[in-house]
Amino acid sequence: MARSAARKALTALAFSATVLAALAPTHTLAAAPDPAQARKDLKAMGVDYNGQEFAKAAGNGDLTAVNLFLAAGMDVNEGGGAALGLAAGRGRLDMVKHLLSKGAKPTANALQYARTRGHKDIEKVLVDAGAKE
């Protein structure tokens, strides 16, 4: 129960920060997130800092957790691009776009996961990003 409340509070905080960032003038630069704090925030959410949890968060469409993983130093292509593949296979178009914008490599595996599960929109995004058979 405490983890759920902490996760909701962190999600609300991250949403508020996102809204404020969107409203901020475009000429201001946001401070780089502190990797140690991002790991603490993940821990407070009950999420371990490892590649498997990163991929799981991406596959679940959990943008808050994914952004914390990236802020904490996780390589977006950890595990051979497992996060992108899981997001693609589960039909998480916004997450696929987000991961690509953060430098994820559009892999043949991610393309295959999207294709075999009928996610045509994700298939197109991946092909447009350079994914090959």
C-alpha positions in Angstrom: 0.0 0.0 0.0 2.8 2.4 0.9 4.6 1.7 -2.4 1.4 2.3 -4.3 0.9 5.7 -2.6 4.6 6.6 -3.2 4.3 5.7 -6.8 1.1 7.8 -7.2 2.8 10.7 -5.5 5.9 10.4 -7.8 3.7 10.1 -10.9 1.8 13.2 -9.9 5.0 15.1 -9.2 6.5 14.0 -12.6 3.3 15.0 -14.4 3.4 18.4 -12.7 7.0 18.8 -13.7 6.2 17.8 -17.3 3.3 20.4 -17.4 5.6 23.1 -16.0 8.3 22.2 -18.4 5.9 22.4 -21.3 4.8 25.9 -20.2 8.3 27.2 -19.6 9.8 29.5 -22.3 11.7 27.5 -24.9 14.9 29.5 -24.4 15.4 28.3 -20.8 17.4 25.1 -20.2 16.3 22.6 -17.6 18.8 21.4 -15.1 20.1 17.9 -15.8 18.4 15.4 -13.4 20.6 14.0 -10.7 21.3 10.3 -11.4 21.5 9.4 -7.6 18.1 11.0 -7.0 16.6 9.3 -10.0 17.7 5.9 -8.5 16.3 6.9 -5.1 13.0 7.8 -6.8 12.9 4.4 -8.5 13.6 2.7 -5.2 10.8 4.7 -3.6 8.5 3.4 -6.3 9.5 -0.2 -5.5 11.4 -0.6 -8.7 15.0 -2.0 -8.9 17.5 -0.3 -11.1 18.3 -3.0 -13.7 17.8 -3.7 -17.4 15.0 -6.1 -16.9 12.9 -3.6 -14.8 13.7 -0.9 -17.4 12.3 -3.1 -20.2 9.3 -4.0 -18.1 8.6 -0.3 -17.5 8.8 0.5 -21.2 6.6 -2.5 -22.1 4.0 -1.3 -19.5 4.1 2.2 -21.0 5.4 3.7 -17.7 6.9 7.0 -18.9 7.7 8.2 -15.4 9.8 5.1 -14.6 11.4 5.0 -18.0 12.5 8.7 -17.7 13.9 8.0 -14.2 15.9 5.0 -15.5 17.3 7.2 -18.3 18.0 10.0 -15.8 19.8 7.5 -13.5 22.1 6.5 -16.4 20.4 3.5 -18.0 21.5 2.9 -21.6 18.4 3.2 -23.7 19.7 0.2 -25.7 20.3 -2.0 -22.6 19.8 -5.7 -23.2 20.0 -5.3 -27.0 17.1 -3.0 -27.1 14.8 -5.1 -25.0 12.8 -2.0 -23.9 12.1 -0.9 -27.4 11.2 -4.5 -28.4 8.8 -5.0 -25.5 7.2 -1.6 -26.1 6.8 -2.4 -29.8 5.4 -5.8 -29.1 2.8 -4.5 -26.7 1.6 -1.7 -29.0 3.0 1.2 -26.9 3.3 3.7 -29.8 4.1 6.7 -27.6 6.8 4.7 -25.7 8.3 3.5 -28.9 8.5 7.1 -30.2 9.9 8.3 -26.8 12.6 5.6 -26.8 13.6 6.4 -30.3 13.8 10.1 -29.5 16.2 9.1 -26.7 18.5 7.2 -29.0 17.1 3.7 -29.1 18.3 1.8 -32.1 15.4 0.6 -34.3 16.2 -3.1 -34.4 14.9 -5.9 -36.6 13.6 -7.6 -33.4 11.5 -4.7 -32.4 10.1 -4.5 -36.0 9.3 -8.2 -35.9 7.5 -7.9 -32.5 5.4 -5.1 -33.8 4.7 -6.8 -37.1 3.7 -10.2 -35.7 1.4 -8.6 -33.2 -0.3 -6.4 -35.8 0.9 -3.0 -34.7 1.1 -1.4 -38.1 1.5 2.1 -36.7 4.6 1.0 -34.7 5.9 -1.0 -37.7 5.8 2.2 -39.8 7.5 4.3 -37.1 10.3 1.7 -36.8 10.8 1.4 -40.6 10.8 5.2 -40.9 13.5 5.3 -38.1 15.6 2.8 -40.1 14.7 -0.7 -38.8 15.6 -3.4 -41.4 14.3 -6.9 -41.7 
